[in-house]
Amino acid sequence: MLLAWLTGCASPGDPPGQPAPSGAAPQVPYAVGVRTFVVDPDSARPLPVTLWYPTQGTRIAEGRFPVVLYSHGLASLPELHAGLTARWAAAGFVVAAPAYPHTRRGAAAFSRADVRHQPADGWRVIRHLVRLDRRPADPLAGHLDVQRIAAAGHSAGGFTTSGMFTSGRPARLRAGIVIAGGGMAGGFAEPPAPMLFVHGTADPVVPLSVGRAAYRRTTGPSSFLSLLGQGHGEYLIPGRPGFTQVLGATTDFLRWTLYGDQQAARRLPTHAHPPTITTLETRHPS
């Protein structure tokens, strides 16, 4: 069943008349640059953003790179996820991670209920990147493939990611990765989009059943990577058990959905080994 939906399935998020991506993703790792800026600094919800991007020498690498919006969890910060996000950038993606105003670490008015507003914040970051790509004086101008965007996030950031896949969303959002998260009202609506779920089977914060319920709600091709016996996110730390499998699966998922790299798609099942650490299952709702 995995090969049935991996083959030729790069098109669910393509706008009418726009061809699906085709070709191989970069195979040689890039050096990585880091940049910070604030979206809507004078608004009621300013968003500091950390950006990781591929570099050659002291400049952004030649070419246009798909974008990944990464959302942190409660009482976290973008830089605490650099073990994963910087490696995605090295693989040929621009990764933008906002620090959400009321759920980030150190927020003056912390509120877990504010997660429901974060999908809209994510779209504000995306719109900012679209404008930035058109700004001639900016070093990133012309290097952001803003027609090929994925959303990803951990814990509350996973719920935020789910909430971005609402009906009527722009076609530029093509795929999602939900790590230790679940669904949000209105999420996983048509049109279908490929989704990857990553979850520890012993997660004490967001139970496995919550992630699996969201997985069953998806309307497009989806996969579920289980980290056996693991909790809420220790597998996101480089060097810890499961990190290699999570990095490999998420990177190949992004290579497939944003670059149209079919070899990456065919590699996805290999990241479920050894079976004592991870398992992978897939579904493709009819």
LODONU-752835 format. One record per residue (C-alpha): y, z, x; residue in three letters. Coordinates in Angstrom, 1 decimal. Each point is the difference from the previous one (the first is absolute). Layout:
{keba {Y; Z; X}; ala} ...
# end
This chain:
{keba {0.0; 0.0; 0.0}; met} {keba {2.3; 0.7; 2.9}; leu} {keba {-0.1; -3.6; 1.3}; leu} {keba {0.4; -1.3; -3.6}; ala} {keba {3.5; 1.5; -0.3}; trp} {keba {1.0; -0.3; 3.7}; leu} {keba {-0.5; -3.7; 0.1}; thr} {keba {2.9; -1.9; -1.4}; gly} {keba {1.7; 3.1; -1.5}; cys} {keba {3.2; -0.1; 1.9}; ala} {keba {2.0; -1.4; -2.8}; ser} {keba {0.3; 2.6; -2.8}; pro} {keba {3.5; 1.0; 1.0}; gly} {keba {1.3; -3.5; 0.9}; asp} {keba {3.1; -1.2; -2.0}; pro} {keba {-0.6; -3.2; -2.0}; pro} {keba {0.3; -3.0; 2.3}; gly} {keba {-0.2; 2.0; 3.2}; gln} {keba {-3.2; -0.5; 2.1}; pro} {keba {-2.2; 2.8; 0.9}; ala} {keba {0.4; 1.2; 3.7}; pro} {keba {-2.5; -1.6; 2.3}; ser} {keba {-0.9; 0.4; 3.6}; gly} {keba {-0.8; 2.8; 2.4}; ala} {keba {2.1; 3.1; 0.5}; ala} {keba {1.1; 0.8; 3.5}; pro} {keba {-2.9; 1.0; 2.1}; gln} {keba {1.8; 1.4; 3.1}; val} {keba {1.8; 3.3; -0.6}; pro} {keba {3.8; 0.1; 0.3}; tyr} {keba {2.1; 2.6; 1.5}; ala} {keba {1.8; 2.0; -2.7}; val} {keba {3.7; 0.7; -0.6}; gly} {keba {1.4; 2.7; -2.3}; val} {keba {3.3; -0.1; -1.9}; arg} {keba {1.5; 2.3; -2.6}; thr} {keba {2.7; -0.6; -2.7}; phe} {keba {1.0; 1.4; -3.3}; val} {keba {-0.2; -1.9; -3.3}; val} {keba {2.8; 0.7; -2.5}; asp} {keba {1.5; 2.8; 2.2}; pro} {keba {2.8; 0.7; -2.5}; asp} {keba {-2.3; 0.2; -3.1}; ser} {keba {-1.5; 3.0; -1.7}; ala} {keba {-3.3; -0.9; 1.7}; arg} {keba {0.6; -1.2; 3.5}; pro} {keba {-3.2; -1.1; 1.7}; leu} {keba {-0.4; 0.4; 3.8}; pro} {keba {-2.5; -2.7; 1.1}; val} {keba {-2.1; -0.2; 3.2}; thr} {keba {-1.0; -3.5; 0.9}; leu} {keba {-2.8; -1.0; 2.5}; trp} {keba {0.0; -3.7; 1.0}; tyr} {keba {-1.8; -2.3; 2.6}; pro} {keba {2.0; -0.6; 3.2}; thr} {keba {-0.1; -2.2; 3.0}; gln} {keba {2.0; 1.4; 2.9}; gly} {keba {3.1; 1.7; -1.5}; thr} {keba {0.2; -2.1; -3.1}; arg} {keba {-1.9; -0.5; -3.2}; ile} {keba {-2.9; -2.4; 0.5}; ala} {keba {0.3; -3.7; -0.9}; glu} {keba {-1.2; -0.9; -3.5}; gly} {keba {0.2; 1.4; -3.5}; arg} {keba {-2.0; 3.1; -0.8}; phe} {keba {-1.3; 1.3; -3.3}; pro} {keba {1.4; 3.4; -1.1}; val} {keba {-1.8; 3.2; -0.9}; val} {keba {1.8; 2.7; -1.9}; leu} {keba {-1.5; 3.4; 0.9}; tyr} {keba {0.6; 3.1; -2.1}; ser} {keba {-0.6; 3.6; 1.3}; his} {keba {-1.5; 2.9; -1.9}; gly} {keba {1.6; 3.3; -1.1}; leu} {keba {1.8; 1.9; 2.8}; ala} {keba {-0.6; -2.7; 2.5}; ser} {keba {2.1; -2.5; 2.0}; leu} {keba {-0.5; -3.7; 1.0}; pro} {keba {-0.3; 0.9; 3.7}; glu} {keba {-3.0; 2.2; -0.7}; leu} {keba {-1.9; -3.2; -1.0}; his} {keba {0.8; -2.0; 3.1}; ala} {keba {-3.6; 0.2; 1.2}; gly} {keba {-0.8; -2.5; -2.7}; leu} {keba {3.3; -1.8; -0.7}; thr} {keba {0.7; -0.8; 3.7}; ala} {keba {-3.5; -1.5; 0.3}; arg} {keba {0.6; -2.2; -3.0}; trp} {keba {3.2; -1.2; 1.6}; ala} {keba {-1.9; -0.8; 3.2}; ala} {keba {-2.3; -2.1; -2.1}; ala} {keba {2.9; -2.2; -1.3}; gly} {keba {1.7; 1.7; -2.9}; phe} {keba {3.4; 1.5; -0.5}; val} {keba {-0.5; 3.5; -1.5}; val} {keba {2.8; 1.7; -1.9}; ala} {keba {-0.4; 3.7; -0.9}; ala} {keba {2.7; 1.8; -2.1}; pro} {keba {0.5; 3.7; 0.1}; ala} {keba {0.2; 0.9; -3.7}; tyr} {keba {2.9; 2.2; -1.0}; pro} {keba {-1.8; 2.8; -1.9}; his} {keba {-3.6; -0.1; 1.4}; thr} {keba {0.6; -0.4; 3.8}; arg} {keba {-0.4; 2.9; 2.3}; arg} {keba {3.2; 2.0; 0.1}; gly} {keba {1.4; -1.4; -3.2}; ala} {keba {2.9; 2.2; -1.3}; ala} {keba {-1.3; -0.2; -3.6}; ala} {keba {-3.7; -0.5; 0.3}; phe} {keba {-1.8; -1.1; -3.2}; ser} {keba {-3.5; -1.4; -0.2}; arg} {keba {1.0; -1.4; -3.5}; ala} {keba {2.4; -2.4; 1.7}; asp} {keba {-3.0; -2.1; 1.1}; val} {keba {0.4; -1.9; -3.3}; arg} {keba {3.3; -1.4; 1.3}; his} {keba {-1.4; -1.1; 3.3}; gln} {keba {-1.3; -3.5; -1.0}; pro} {keba {3.5; -0.9; -0.9}; ala} {keba {1.1; 1.3; 3.4}; asp} {keba {-2.6; -2.2; 1.6}; gly} {keba {1.4; -3.1; -1.7}; trp} {keba {3.5; 0.9; 1.2}; arg} {keba {-1.4; -0.1; 3.6}; val} {keba {-1.6; -3.3; -0.7}; ile} {keba {3.2; -1.5; -1.4}; arg} {keba {1.9; 1.3; 3.1}; his} {keba {-2.5; -1.7; 2.3}; leu} {keba {0.5; -3.3; -1.9}; val} {keba {3.7; 0.2; 0.6}; arg} {keba {-0.5; 1.0; 3.6}; leu} {keba {-2.2; -3.0; 0.6}; asp} {keba {3.0; -2.2; -1.1}; arg} {keba {2.6; 1.8; 2.1}; arg} {keba {0.7; -2.3; 3.0}; pro} {keba {1.3; 2.8; 2.2}; ala} {keba {-3.1; 2.2; -0.4}; asp} {keba {-2.7; -0.3; 2.7}; pro} {keba {-2.7; 0.0; -2.6}; leu} {keba {1.6; -2.9; -2.0}; ala} {keba {-2.5; -2.8; -0.4}; gly} {keba {-2.9; 2.1; 1.2}; his} {keba {-0.9; 1.8; -3.3}; leu} {keba {-2.5; -1.9; -2.3}; asp} {keba {1.4; 1.7; -3.1}; val} {keba {-2.2; -2.2; -2.2}; gln} {keba {-3.1; 1.8; 1.3}; arg} {keba {0.3; 3.7; -0.5}; ile} {keba {-2.6; 2.8; -0.4}; ala} {keba {0.6; 3.6; -1.1}; ala} {keba {-2.0; 2.8; 1.5}; ala} {keba {0.2; 3.8; -0.1}; gly} {keba {-1.7; 3.3; 0.5}; his} {keba {-0.4; 2.8; -2.7}; ser} {keba {3.2; 0.0; -2.0}; ala} {keba {0.8; -3.2; 1.8}; gly} {keba {-3.3; -1.4; -1.3}; gly} {keba {1.1; 0.8; -3.6}; phe} {keba {3.4; -1.7; 0.9}; thr} {keba {-1.9; -3.1; 1.1}; thr} {keba {-2.0; -0.2; -3.2}; ser} {keba {3.3; 0.4; -2.0}; gly} {keba {1.4; -3.2; 1.6}; met} {keba {-2.6; -2.2; -1.5}; phe} {keba {1.5; -0.2; -3.5}; thr} {keba {0.2; -2.9; -2.4}; ser} {keba {2.8; -2.4; 0.9}; gly} {keba {0.2; 1.0; 3.7}; arg} {keba {1.2; -2.7; 2.4}; pro} {keba {-2.8; -2.2; 1.3}; ala} {keba {1.0; 0.8; 3.6}; arg} {keba {-2.0; 3.3; -0.4}; leu} {keba {-3.5; -1.3; 0.7}; arg} {keba {-2.3; 3.0; 0.9}; ala} {keba {-0.3; 3.7; 0.1}; gly} {keba {-1.7; 2.8; 2.0}; ile} {keba {-0.3; 3.4; -1.7}; val} {keba {-1.1; 2.8; 2.5}; ile} {keba {-1.0; 3.3; -1.5}; ala} {keba {2.0; -0.8; -3.2}; gly} {keba {-0.5; -1.2; -3.5}; gly} {keba {1.5; -1.9; -2.9}; gly} {keba {3.4; 0.2; -1.6}; met} {keba {1.0; -0.9; -3.5}; ala} {keba {0.5; -3.7; -0.3}; gly} {keba {-1.7; -0.8; 3.3}; gly} {keba {-2.6; -2.6; 0.7}; phe} {keba {1.4; -2.3; -2.7}; ala} {keba {-0.4; -3.7; -0.2}; glu} {keba {0.2; -2.2; 2.0}; pro} {keba {-2.9; 1.3; 2.0}; pro} {keba {0.5; 0.8; 3.7}; ala} {keba {-2.6; 1.0; 2.7}; pro} {keba {-0.1; 3.8; 0.6}; met} {keba {-1.7; 2.1; 2.6}; leu} {keba {-0.6; 3.7; -0.6}; phe} {keba {-0.8; 2.5; 2.8}; val} {keba {-1.1; 3.5; -0.9}; his} {keba {-1.8; 3.0; 1.5}; gly} {keba {-3.0; 1.0; -2.1}; thr} {keba {0.9; 3.7; 0.5}; ala} {keba {3.8; -0.3; -0.6}; asp} {keba {1.2; 3.4; -1.3}; pro} {keba {3.5; -1.3; -0.9}; val} {keba {-0.6; -3.2; -1.9}; val} {keba {-3.6; 0.1; -1.2}; pro} {keba {-2.2; -3.0; 0.7}; leu} {keba {-0.4; -0.4; -3.8}; ser} {keba {3.8; -0.8; -0.3}; val} {keba {-0.2; -2.7; 2.6}; gly} {keba {-3.1; -1.5; -1.6}; arg} {keba {1.6; 0.0; -3.4}; ala} {keba {2.9; -2.0; 1.3}; ala} {keba {-2.4; -2.4; 1.7}; tyr} {keba {-1.8; -0.6; -3.3}; arg} {keba {3.4; -0.8; -1.6}; arg} {keba {0.8; -2.9; 2.3}; thr} {keba {0.1; -3.5; -1.5}; thr} {keba {-0.5; -1.9; 3.2}; gly} {keba {-2.4; 0.0; 3.0}; pro} {keba {-0.2; 3.5; 1.4}; ser} {keba {-1.9; 2.0; 2.6}; ser} {keba {-0.6; 3.7; 0.5}; phe} {keba {-0.5; 1.4; 3.5}; leu} {keba {-1.5; 3.5; -0.2}; ser} {keba {0.4; 2.4; 3.0}; leu} {keba {-3.2; 2.1; -0.4}; leu} {keba {0.6; 3.8; 0.0}; gly} {keba {3.6; -0.4; 1.0}; gln} {keba {3.1; 1.5; -1.6}; gly} {keba {3.5; -1.1; -0.7}; his} {keba {1.0; -2.1; 3.0}; gly} {keba {-1.4; 1.3; 3.3}; glu} {keba {-1.5; -3.6; 0.4}; tyr} {keba {3.6; -1.3; 0.4}; leu} {keba {0.3; 1.8; 3.4}; ile} {keba {-0.9; -2.2; 3.0}; pro} {keba {-3.1; 1.3; 1.7}; gly} {keba {-1.3; 1.8; -3.1}; arg} {keba {-3.3; -1.1; -1.7}; pro} {keba {0.6; -2.9; -2.4}; gly} {keba {3.4; -1.1; 1.5}; phe} {keba {-1.5; -3.1; 1.7}; thr} {keba {-1.7; -1.0; -3.3}; gln} {keba {3.2; 0.6; -2.1}; val} {keba {2.2; -1.9; 2.5}; leu} {keba {-2.5; -2.9; 0.2}; gly} {keba {-0.4; -0.3; -3.8}; ala} {keba {3.7; 0.3; -0.8}; thr} {keba {1.1; -2.4; 2.7}; thr} {keba {-2.6; -2.6; -1.0}; asp} {keba {0.9; 0.5; -3.7}; phe} {keba {3.7; -0.8; 0.9}; leu} {keba {-1.0; -2.9; 2.2}; arg} {keba {-2.0; -1.5; -2.9}; trp} {keba {2.5; 0.7; -2.8}; thr} {keba {3.2; -0.8; 1.8}; leu} {keba {-1.0; -2.6; 2.6}; tyr} {keba {-2.9; -1.5; -1.9}; gly} {keba {-2.3; 0.6; 2.9}; asp} {keba {-3.5; -0.5; -1.4}; gln} {keba {-1.7; 1.2; 3.2}; gln} {keba {1.8; 3.3; -0.5}; ala} {keba {-1.3; 0.0; -3.6}; ala} {keba {-3.6; -0.5; 1.2}; arg} {keba {0.4; 2.9; 2.5}; arg} {keba {0.9; 2.5; -2.7}; leu} {keba {-3.6; 1.2; -0.7}; pro} {keba {-0.6; 0.7; 3.7}; thr} {keba {2.5; 2.9; -0.2}; his} {keba {-2.5; 2.0; -2.2}; ala} {keba {-2.0; 0.8; 3.1}; his} {keba {-1.4; 2.3; 1.2}; pro} {keba {-1.1; 0.9; -3.6}; pro} {keba {0.1; 3.7; 1.0}; thr} {keba {3.8; -0.2; 0.2}; ile} {keba {1.1; -2.6; -2.6}; thr} {keba {-1.3; -2.1; -2.9}; thr} {keba {1.7; -3.0; -1.7}; leu} {keba {-0.5; -1.4; -3.4}; glu} {keba {1.8; -2.8; -1.9}; thr} {keba {0.6; -1.2; -3.5}; arg} {keba {1.6; -3.1; -1.5}; his} {keba {0.7; 0.5; -3.7}; pro} {keba {-0.7; -3.0; -2.1}; ser} 
# end
